[in-house]
């Protein structure tokens, strides 16, 4: 909770104003008790109508002042809740962007989304309403206690004897509310992850007619959410009920003792009325505090989950923020060995050595699982190698600022990534400051301009989530246009023409030939026809480089390559 409330420090001025308004609002209620005393003793009991009117006007003025203060208290506290929630979201999202793909391979996206939505909403409620109610109740309780002591020390002593009894259930049941709140939030996160996964893959779900099973699986998750919620609600309701029962019982006993004191002449009827006003106020404050404590226990669980994300270490980081001077864009892999973190499996790459000169076109071929795509991930430093070194120009990748390193590469993946935004924004993703004309030129170079012009709003057409409005070939050409526009010196092409028909493939090959001029290019190829003219072809199998050379050389020197060629190139 210290972590949560530390986010209020940048807004100290608003916090102070809110606390002043809260104090005025609480004080107005406390002063109201003295008004009750005057109404009874100097109005009713004295049968003085004029005095009664005067006191009632004062009470009304106090109520108006308290209402104005309440406005500022509610406004500022709700604003602070929204602001802190927004700051936490920004803080967590910024940290998530710095985490390596290893984290996301082990954490479901839906669970992370749940923390952004439900957990931050809980924190927002605690700061915006819970904290305000708790502070008001604390001030009200202390003030009421002081005024009770002034009115009747003996009756106040009786009340104080009841306070420890009221605090016992808070102490006993509070930790259980917190534990079940955390469990409830975890089950909600699991449900969110399942929804995210099933709806993103809705075509597969429907194609295999798994709607009934998916509904049942979701219903089971909802039942688990309900079970956890029932436990949390049960303990919280028990906590509130027990505290209220103890508080009301104490008030009734004190009221009885006070009434006896009035009959004995120990205190006046007005003093008893004022005392009971304060006693009810104190009891209500304790009940409110107990309810808020339930919210705080829930917020504590939410805070723990958010802090877990923030405490996740950034495994890939720059050892230096100093920009390096890159004079050439050659690539050298020296004895590279790599195993995916936490996999416990054998090395994906073993003792790999590859030299790629600046401006050279090098193709990586081999069966699935040979380690070709893993090489791309290592070049972009999505993961760090366990042994060996990767050199860009004269610099080891680990010594380069991460942002500068990745700005040397343009990636076109086998499964093109399209964001739920316009065509313009998708193409300009790698170069947001590009002009509209530059974007159109890149689209023309990728042979995408024609189909873009036929979209409902042309370049301003929103492509939908994951580009659902485009065919596979169109997505690929948008991705290629993005790489063309970015103007980066090293190209990573993961079977960039795989999703194109024959005509589009020919057109895009022409665009890629133009794009690859004077650029260092690595091409993952599953179809040898796309790379027979590469400067060098690297044959990989089971994480090892087993041959390297031109197409003609490999036909004579590599049995595996010759087998691929016979299967694909010989009709």
N, C-alpha and C positions, 0 to 999 in steps of 0.2 A: 504493500500500500504506500510505502514511502516513495517507491518508484513512480506510482501513479500520481501522487500529489506533487511530486517534483516537477511535473509538467505544467503546474500552475505558476511556477516562478516567473516565466516571461510576462505574465499578466498580473503582476503584483498590484498595480493601481486599481484595476477592476475588482480584484479580490478584496482590497481594502474597502472600496466603496460598497461592495456587496455586504461585507461584514458590518460596516457602519449601519447600512439599511436594515440588516438582519437584527442588529442590537436594538435599533429604534423600534422595530416592529415588536420584538420580544418585550421591550420595556413598556410599550403601550399597553400590552396585556397585563403586565404586572401592576401598572398604575391603575388599571381598570378595577383591580381588587379593592384599592382604597376608595374608589368611587362607589363600589358596592357597599362598603362600610358606611360611608357618609349618607348614602341613600337610605339605609336602614335606620341608623342612629339619629341623624339630623332631619330626616324627611319623614319616614313612616312613624318611628317611635315618638318623635317630637311633634308630630301632626303639624308640620310646617310646610305648607304647599310652596311658598316662595323659595325656600331653601331647596326643596326637592327639584323645582324647575332649574335653579342655578346649577345644581350638581349634575342633573341630566344633560344640560348643555355642555358642561365640561367633559363629561363622559363621551358625548357625541364628538366633540373636537378631538379627543384622544383617539377615538376609533378612526376618524378621518386621517389623522396623522399616521396611525399604524397602517392604514390601507395604502397610503402613498408610499410608505417605506416598503411595504410588501411588494408593490409593483417593481421597484428597483431591485429588491432582493430576488424575485422570481426571474426578472429579465436577465440580470447579470449572471446569476448562477446557471440558468439554462444556456446562456451564451457560452459560458466557460465550459460547460459539459460538452457542447457541440465542438468548441474550439480544441479542447484537449483530445477529444475523440479523433478529430481530423489530424491533429499533430501526430498522434500515435499511429494512425493509418499511414501517414507519409513516412514516418520513421521506419516502420516495419517493412513497407513496400520498398523503400530505398535499400534496406538491408537485404531483402530477398533478391533484388536485382544483382547484388554483389556475390551471391552464392553460386557455387559451381553446379553443373548439371547432376553431379553425384547426389546432391541433396534432393533434387526433384525426382530422381529415379527411385528414391526411397520414401518420399512423402507424397501422398495423394493431393492433387491440386484442389479438389473439393474441400478437403480438410482445412487447407490454408485459407480458402475463400471464406469458410465458416468463421475462422478467427477474425477476419476482416469485418464481417457483418455482425453476427450475433454477439461475439465477445466485446467488440468495441461499443456496441449498443448498450451492453450491460455497464461498461465503464462510464459511458455518457450519462446514463441514468443515475448512477451513484454520485457523480460530481454535480450534475445539474439539479437533481432533486434530493437524493439521499443525504449528501453532505449538508445541504441547506437545512433540511428537516432535522438532522442530527444536531447541528450547531444551535439552531433555534431552540430545540428541546433541552439541550444542555444549559443554555443561558436561562431558559424558562425555569428549569428545575432548580438551578442554583439561586436565581432571584426569588422564586417562590419559597424556597427553603429559608432564605434570609428573612423575608417578610413574615413567614410563619413563626420564625423564632422571635421576632419582635412582637408579634401579636400574642403568642402564648408559648413560652418556652416548654411548658410541661407537655402540651399536646404535640409540639414539634419533636420532643424526645420519643414519644410513642411512634411517630411517623418514621423517625430514624431507625428505630428498632426493627421496622418492617423492611427497610431498604436492603440489608444483606440477604434477607429471605428472597426478595424479588430478583436479586442478581444471581442466585444459585442456578436457576434454569438457563440463564444466558450463558453462564460458564460451562454448564454441562452439555447443553444442546447445540450451542454455537458451532463448535468444531465439526459436528456431524452435518449440520447444514452446509458448511463449507465443503466437506468431502463429497457429499452427494451433488452439490452444485457443480463441482468439477466433473464428476461422472456424467451428469446430465449434459454438460456442454460437449464432452467428448463424444457422446452418442449422437448428438445433433450434428457434430462435424462428420462422423461416419456416414450419416444419412445424406448430408450435403455432397460428400464425395461420390456416393453412389449415384445420386441424381445427375451430377456433373458428368460422370462417366457414361451413363446409359443414354442421356440425351445427346451428348456429343456423337455417340455411335448409334444414333437412332436408326439409320438405314440398315446396319447389320442386325440390330434387334428385330426389326420388322422383316428383313429378308429371311431370317431363320425362324420367324414366327415365335419369338420368345417373349411376346408381350405378357402372357399369363404368368410365366415364371418371374419376369422382371417385376410385375405387380406384386407377386407374393413375396419376393425378396425385399421389395421396398416396404411392404406391409410389416414384415418381420422387423425391419429396422425401426419403423415407426413405433412398433410395440415396445422395443427396447428403449426408445426415447421416452415413451410414456411410463415405463417401469421406473426408469431413473428419476423422472420428474415426480412420480408419485412418492418416492422415498424422500426426495428433497422437500416437496410440498408438505408431506406428513410431518416431518421434523420441524419445519418452519411454522406450520399451523400450531403444532403442539407448543412450540416456544412462545408464540404470541398469546395463545390461550392461557397457558400457565402464568405468564407474567401479568396478563390482565386480571386473572382470577385473584392472584396474590395482591395486586394493587388495589382492586375494588374492595376486597375484603378488608384491607388495611384502612381504606378510607371510611368504610362503614363503621368499623370499630372506633376510629378516631372521632367520627361524627357523633356517635353515641356518647363517648366520653365528653365531647365538647358540649353536647346538649345538657348533660348532667351538670357541667360546670356553669352553664348559663342559669340553670335552675337554682344552683347554690350561690349565685351572685359572683362567681369568680371572674367572668368576662361578660361583656355585653352581647346582645343579639347581633349587633353590627359586626363586632369583632369575630364572632363565630362564623357569620356569613362570609366575611373576608377570608377567614382562615380556611373555611371549606372551599372557597373559590381557589385559593392557592393550593390546597391539598389536591383538589381535582386536577388543577393545572400541572402540579408536580407528577401526579399519577399518570396523566395523559402523556407527559414528557417521557416518563420511563417506558410507557407502552410504545411510544413512537421510536424511542431509541432502540428498543428491542427489535422492532420491525426493521429499522434501518440496518441494525447489525446483521440481520438475515441477508439484506441486499449487499452489505459490505462483504460478507462471507462469500456470496456469489461472485462479487467483483474480484475478490482475492483469487478465486479460481480462474477467472478470466485473465487477470493480470499475470498469473503464473504461465498460462498458455501463450500470452503475447511475449512474455520475457523469454520463454523457451525459444521462440523464433529469433528474437534479437540476440540471444546468447549463442545461437548456432554459429560456429566459427566459419569465417570465410577461408576456405581451403586454398583458393587460388588468389593470390594477391601480388602486387608489384613490390619488388624489393627496393625499388627506387622510383621516385616521381620525376626524376631528371630525364628530360627528353634526350634520346641518343641520336647521333648523326648517322642516318642510313644512306650510304652512298651507292649500294647495289642491292639487288633483290634476288640473290641466289639463296638456295636452301640446302643445308647439309644435315643429314641425320647420321649420328655417330653412335654405333652400338646401342641403339634404342631398345630398351626392354620395358614393357608396360603391362600391368595387371589392374583391372578395374577395382577401385577401393571397396573393401568389404565383400568382394565376390568369393574369395577363398578358392578361386579356380586357378588353373595354370595361366601363364602369361599369354595375353592376347597378341603381343608382339615380342619377338625374341631376337635380340642382337641384330636389329635392322640397320643397314648402312645404305644410304642413297645420297647421291650428289646431283643437284639440279642447278644448272647454270642460269644466270639471269637471261630472261627472254626465251628460255627453252620450254618446249611442250613435252611433258612427261605423262604417260598414261599408266595407271595402276590396274592390272587385270588379275583375275584369280577367282576361285569359287567363293560362294557366300561364306562368311565367317573367316576369311583369310586375314582380315585386319585392315582393309582398305579404308573404310569409313572412320575407323579408330584413328588412323593417321591424320585425317582432316581435323578431328577433335583435338588431337595433340598439337597440331600446328596453331590452332586458335587458342590454345591453352585452356580448354574447357577442363582438362585434367593435366596433372604433372606426371612426367615419366619417373619411374623408380631408378632406372640406370641409363647412362649414356647422356647425350646432349643433342639439342636441336639448335642449329645456328642459322640466323637470318642475316645475310651479309657477313659482318664480322661480330655479330652480337648473339650471345646465348639468349634464348627466349626468356629465361627466368630473370635476366638482368634488365629487361626492357619494361618500361611502363605498360601496363596491360592495355590501356586504351590506345596508345600509340601502336602497339603490336597488332591489335585487331583491325586498326585502320589501314593496315597494309593489304588486307585480304577482302576479296569479294566472293561470297559463297552463293552458288546455285545448287540447291539440294535436289535429290531425286523426288522428294515430296515437297513441292513448293509451298511456302508459307504465305498465305494471304490474310491480311487483317480485315476486320469488319469496319472498313472506312472506304473512302473514295479511291478511284483508280489513281488519281494524282498523288494522294498521300501514300498509297502502296508503292508506287514507283519511286517516289522521293524519299522513301524510308531511310536509305543510307546517306542521303544528302538533302536534308529538309530545306536548305536555303536555295535549292535549285529553282530556276525560273520555269514558268509554264512551258515556254518554248523549248528549253533544254529537256524537259520531261517528254514532250511530244517527239523530239528528235530521238531520244533513247527508245521510245516506243516504236518508232518507225524502223530504227536499226534492229529491233527485236521482232520485226514483222507483226507487231501487236496493234498498230494504229488502225488498221482496217476494221477489226472486230470491235475495238473500243468505240469507234465512230458509230457503230450500230447499236450500242447500248442505250438505254432510255435517256440518260443524261450525259452521255459521252464520258469525258474524263472526270466528271463530277458524280458519276454513278456510284452509289454505295454497293459494295460487292457482297455484303452479308457476312455472317460468321463463317470463317474459314473459306471464304470465296465461293459460297454455295451457288452463286449465279453464273459461275464460269465452268467451262469444261476443263478436263485435265490439261489439255494442250494450251488453252488460254491462260491458265494459272502459271504454267511453265514460262510462257512468253512474258507475262508480267514480271516474274521473278528474274528473267534474263534482262529485261529492260532496267530493273532495279540495279543489277550488277553493272550494266553498261553505264548508267548515270553516275554511279558512285566513283568511277574513274580511279580504281585502286590498282596498284601495280602487280598484285599476285591474284590469280584467279583459281578458285577451287570449284571444279565442275563435277558434281556427283551425278553422272549419267543424265546430263542436262537436257538431252533430246528424247528421253525414254518415253515421255507421255505424248509425243507428237505423231500425227499421221504422216504419211510419206511426203505429201506436199509441204506441210508445215516444217517437217524435219529438214527438208532441203533448204527452205528459206532461212531457218534459224541457224543451220550450219554456216551459211554464208555470213550471217550476222556475227556468229561466234568467231569465224575466221578473221573478220575485221576487228572484233573486240580483242582477240588474242595477240594482235600485232604488237611487238615490243613489250609484251607482258610475260612474266613467268607464270606458267599454267600447269596445274595438276588436274588430271582427268581420271575419275573413276569410271571404268568402262565395263559394261556387261556384254555389249555387242562390239565385237572386234572391228566391224566395218566403220565404226566412228573414230577409230584411233590408229588405223594401219599407217597413216602418214605422220604419226607423232615422231618427234626427234628421238625419243627413247621410250621403251615400254618396259615396265617393271612387273615381273610375274611373281605373285605372292601366293603362298599356300600355308595354312596353319600358323599364321603369324610370322612367317619367315620369307625373306627374299630368296627365291630359288633360281632366278635368271633375270638378266637385264640386257637390253639391246634393241636394235631396230626390228621391224616386223620380219624382214628377210633373215636376219641373223637368228632370231628366235625360232623360226620354222625349222632350222637345222640344229639348233643347240638345246631347245627345251621341249621334251616330250609332252609336258602338260600344255604348253602353248600350242604345239602342233595339234594336239587333240581338240583344243578349243577351235582352232582354225578349221579343222576338218569338219567339225559339227556345224559351224556357222557360215563359213565362207565357201565351202565346196557344195555345189548344187548336185 
